[in-house]
Amino acid sequence: MSDLSEKALAKIRQDLQQRRDELVGESLSTQHEIRDADATRGGRDSLDESSTEQGLSAQLRLADRDRKLIRKIDDALERIDQDEYGECEVCEEPIQEGRLIVRPMATLCIDCKEEQERQEARNRTRPGLIDE
C-alpha cells in the first residue's frame, strides 16, 4: 500500500466512483443512440447511410474506449478495497501521491512507466523485424 493519507485515498475513491458513474451513464446513452439510429434506417440514400455508418463506427470506438476505462477504474477500486492501491506492479515501491491524484488508475510508478515507454519506443523503431 502507498503512503497515501486516509483523506487522500477517500478522495481518490470518490473521484474514481464519480468518473465510473459518468462513463456508465454515457455508455448507456450511446447504446440507446445506436439502437435508435439502427431502428430509423431504411428509405435513405447511400450518402445518408454512409454518413450514419461513420457516425455509428465512431460511437462504437468511443464506447469501447469507455468500457476499457471503466475496467481500469474497477481494477483501481478493487486495489483500494484489497489494500493494494498505490503500489507499483513492477518494483513494488509506493507510487507517488501526486501521480495517483493525476492518474488514479496508475499501476506503475513514474520510473517504471518511463522505462515501459522507452521499451515501447525501441520496439516501434526497429525497422524490418518480422517474426518468422
Secondary structure, 3 states (H helix, E strand, C coil): CCCCCHHHHHHHHHHHHHHHHHHHHHHHHHHHHHHHHHHCCCCCCHHHHHHHHHHHHHHHHHHHHHHHHHHHHHHHHHHHHCCCCCECCCCCCECCHHHHHHCCCCCCCHHHHHHHHHHHHHHHCCCCCCCC
